[in-house]
Amino acid sequence: MGGAGVLLLLLAGAGAWRPPKGKCPLSCSCSKDSALCEGSPDLPDSFSPTLLSLSLVRTGVTQLKAGSFLRVPTLHLLLFTSNSFSVIEDDAFAGLSHLRYLFIEDNEIGSISKNALRGLRSLTHLSLANNNLETLPRFLFRGLETLTHVDLRGNPFQCDCRVLWLLQWMPTVNASVGTGACAGPTALAHMQLRHLDPKTFKCRAIELSWFQTVGESALGVESFSYQGEPHMVLAQPFAGRCLILAWDYSLQRFRPEEELSGERPASVLPAPHSRLVGLPRWRPNRGLLPDAPTAPSVVSCKPLVLGPRLFVLAARLWGGSQLWARPGPGLRLVPTQALAPRRLLRPNDAELLWLDGQPCFVVADASKAGSTTLLCQDGPGFYPRQSLHAWHRDTDAEALELDGRPHLLLASASQRPVLFHWLGGRFERRTDIPEAEDVYATRHFQAGGDVFLCLTRYIGDSMVMRWDGSMFRLLQQLPSRGAHVFQPLLIARDQLAILGSDFAFSQVFRLEPDKGLLEPLQELGPPALVAPRAFAHVTMAGRRFLFAACFKGPTQIYQHHELDLSA
């Protein structure tokens, strides 16, 4: 009978078996404080009130239900061997507060509930050896502070995320644990559990699930925090406005808070010849926008918070770009300035950057007559500081820091992306991006001390590049026919990158630190995104959300969930 048999004999006494003072069930042999039952069709329950040891062998019991041993609360040892039951339910051993030895060996147990051992506060020896257990529920051993020996050998454990908690528990407990070997998966078969490294298990997953729809289409979306409250702003071209969204704590949804649209005051209107009235609003690679009689199409809304003041740059087509300002809390945003109406004719993107401690905007212009323009704060407004890249029809601007200095990357329809660095109070050309033809937009992210670029290509493969100290080198290519946006986002602990497509589902990738590459995570939808153009995330009321701005459909909002696969 092994170790369990030795303990049984010690508790039963080495002398001859004696008739019990209480009843002894059929199929059981009883002594003064011990009982051995073999072949019983069910759990016997008529025992001496002083019973200390009970052994059950080859019984007909199919499962151990809650409270199965309430009539024998004095037990110190309980042994099951060669039984046919396969399930142990919660609180199966309730009432056995004095139990020290529990041996459940050589049975057919395939499932044990997480609270099955609850209340065994005196337990020192536990054996679940030689059963059919592929895993054990987390917290199975919670509250068993007196354990000194645990035997789990002889079970066909599947060494996947379900056993991670066990690997993490073993070094923390003051007990010897026999675990045995893995039965699967194939790569780990026959490996001893004690030799597995918990750090190699990938047991945390994320999921982006649909949460809410914002009816109007949008070309851009940005997050910002004002007076401690997170907000989102959407650039809605057909509505000709920037729409600011806030969180409704009552409804637990996003709601419109303020919109920036309509005619501007005469004091801020640009010169009449800067408005090409009557022509369709064309955005390179983004389609035709219908003419708006009161407000030209908005293509980008870029917020800037300076203490109590809030500014929003609204980049509009046909010389209509403007600056809106809110002097302080409780006030509405009002248009205060027309921005470079002769230079910004077809803006395609706007970015915020800080130069020598001064806030600046850079607006990429896609017209031949206009030019990409750097606007920096001077007094109450923002004024042109430098014109960049004239005649190149820039489609995107990206501000980043390399080697401790501000840099600017411009993508255009006419040449490879060009990298500028801040030198002597102005941007100077540094280099271009090799092997990067037909790049529509660029976005960067940092991971592990390195700087990476996501380059969007409408035709061909989008690319991931890494800065090597002198230039960006190709790291990875991803098929992306019909893509206008390849947006990296750091959400919680995950570095994601979302590749939007006009012809297929938008694909979410996650950076795998061990490989240094983006790996597919999930597709976004349903609902499917219709011509996505921008992504941004925000944390609101302890919940994380992803906004997807779509040009030919409504803006969709997804909620970010973390899943523990070891639970």
VENGI-V794285 format. One line per field, one symbol per residue. ss: DSSP state (2 for helix, 1 for strand, 0 for the rest). psi: psi as a letter, one per 30 degrees, with the letter a starting at -180 (. if undefined). burial: 1 if it has 9 or more other ideal C-beta (glycine too) atoms within 8 Angstrom, else 0. Layout:
ss: ???
psi: ???
burial: ???
This chain:
ss: 022222222222000000000000000111000111110000000000000011111000001100000000000011111000001100000000000011111000001100000000000011100000000000000000000011100000110022222222220000011100111102220001222002220001111111111100000111111100111111110000111111110000111111110000022200022200000011100011100000000111111111001111111100000111110000000111110000000011111111100111111110000001111111001111111100000111111111001111111100000111111001111111000000111111111001111111100011111110000111111110000011111110011111110000001111110000111111100000000111111111001111111100001111111111000
psi: faeeeeeeeeefkfalklklealjllgkkkaeglkjkkgkfajlgilkfgkfkkkjkhlgkfljlkgfhffiffkfkkkkkhlfkfkjlkgfgkfiffkekjjikhahkfkklfgegkfifgkekkkgkhahjflkkkgegkfifgkfkkjglgkikjiaffgeeeefeeffkilkkkfalkfllefgkgkkeffkjfffkjgkllkjkkelkkekllflkkklkkhfkklkkkjjeefhlkkkklkjfefhlklkekkjaakllffgklkeffjikfkljkjkgflkkkkjffklkkfkjjlkkjbfkkkjjjjllhggklkkkjflkfllkkkfkkjhffeieikflklklkjhgkklkkjkkglffakkkkklkjbfaklkekkkhkgfikfkkkklkkhgkklkkkklffllkkkkljkhglkkkelljlhilhkelkkllkkhflklkjkkkekakllklkkgfflkkkekkkkhkgkfkjjkkjjbgkjlkkjkkfflkkkklkkjeefglkkkelkklllkkjikflkllkkkhgkkkkkjkkegllkkkkkkkkkjff.
burial: 000101110011000000010001100101111111111100010011001111111010101100111001111111111011111111111111111111111011110110011111111111111011110100011011001011111010111010110111110010001111111110011011100100001010010101000101111111110000011111111111111111110000011000111001000101000110000010110000101100111111111110001111111111111111110000001011111111111111111110100011111111000111111100001101001110011111111101001111111100011111110000100001100100111111101000111111110001111110000101100101111111111010011111111000111111110000111000011000101111111101000111111110111111110000010
